[in-house]
């Protein structure tokens, strides 16, 4: 199955029956796949006239209590940022998928991880977060879709699956577990009319009384604290005795895994940390590791975005280096290995 | 082992066209088919007619093929990632038989086959064989009904009729002998019900020795690999 197909099938397995979107390379197969599949399972697929329309349709369906999603790539996700802030402010569950491509601007259709800041630090206005999940295989894409919907529902907030073009375009065998039962939690807050609720439901992100707004902000803050404590996901590889810790997510984490093996063959004790949730970020793992390694090498397909979170996590206890390929280019294992050798021999922080 | 050796000067059509569903393995099959022809002494030109998939397409292995002595026609380097349906005028030369035997790698589904439709009038009626590559492990072609749907949609978009199926049952690197044999049965069933012969069974080279099938085998080397 292709990564983009797995996004679609994963959503269907998660009980999602509503999709609003607009095609963009390298995401287009998600729309293509769901256009075919959703009608087969009694769902609704709508190609909107733009990404702005897509995300507003998502807002409407979420208000009505649907498990709903959209998918795009960087330029389309940028267009959706205003409404994403409104979704967060209105505490509505929904899932967004960003199959990242080269940027900024129109950029190109090559694979990239340059939307890390936008996804994890909030591209829209106001004090908010969204849950960000970063799979690194087609199987994980399939499984993580359900996770994204479940978390989004549980905490009533948008969740994003963040993957690069290679994840979307590559094909791998997958195992589909169709027996898993889907439990979609009740939505007593949904605006579906007085026939269904005793009280009038209202979904809104406008709070003109300052104290009321602060109360909402505090509620969101407490929710975010709970998510940070409970939902952080991270994987490591050969980290126990590592002298150098590579840190990477998505496609690059797979390349780095190969680098760890190669480095160990040459007697360099390398290990790998792979954050699976990018928000909440596994700062604890980084802090812990900072005490035992000589340095970190963060590898990304951008100019150093997750790098800043590693610096926060390391708290100055270990130097943090960055190696990135930009503009749609993919780092090669041999180049990362060279960089790893270089940084393990010098001190300080740099890129 | 019954190796694929149909190609001889008398029966080999001048043009071999490979179409199929998204991700059915058209590109790998087309490349291996071209190498097979080349090794038998046929002058071969590969045409990358995929206007949809810019990540995993034949053009990416142009240099490797040229080293082997196979020429290739694909969008100019600066247009390879342009996300535009830009096709090289050199394609006409291949269709007119000026460049030996042509192997055409068509984009996936009816959307990809639309590019072929543009050349409909330049494809000699008796001089081509149109292959439908089928991987029964891909979501849209897991049964005869799905295969038929893809077949009809591609025929309608390309304005050409298929002559034969290519059986390409695989789960990528997760493929084993059982995978191939189970999938092979689905394609054989489709062949029977759709009234199209299966021209050959393509299978990864290391598995080819262990496959007992009536069909001729095309042992495949994998050209399109991810960067790790």
HADDOCK unambig.tbl for C-alpha pairs under 7 A between the chains (distance, minus, plus):
assign (segid A and resid 1 and name CA) (segid B and resid 138 and name CA) 6.18 0.50 0.50
assign (segid A and resid 109 and name CA) (segid B and resid 81 and name CA) 6.58 0.50 0.50
assign (segid A and resid 169 and name CA) (segid B and resid 55 and name CA) 6.76 0.50 0.50
assign (segid A and resid 172 and name CA) (segid B and resid 171 and name CA) 6.91 0.50 0.50
assign (segid A and resid 172 and name CA) (segid B and resid 172 and name CA) 5.99 0.50 0.50
assign (segid A and resid 173 and name CA) (segid B and resid 171 and name CA) 5.15 0.50 0.50
assign (segid A and resid 173 and name CA) (segid B and resid 172 and name CA) 6.33 0.50 0.50
assign (segid A and resid 173 and name CA) (segid B and resid 174 and name CA) 6.16 0.50 0.50
assign (segid A and resid 255 and name CA) (segid B and resid 228 and name CA) 5.45 0.50 0.50
assign (segid A and resid 332 and name CA) (segid B and resid 227 and name CA) 6.66 0.50 0.50
assign (segid A and resid 333 and name CA) (segid B and resid 228 and name CA) 6.77 0.50 0.50
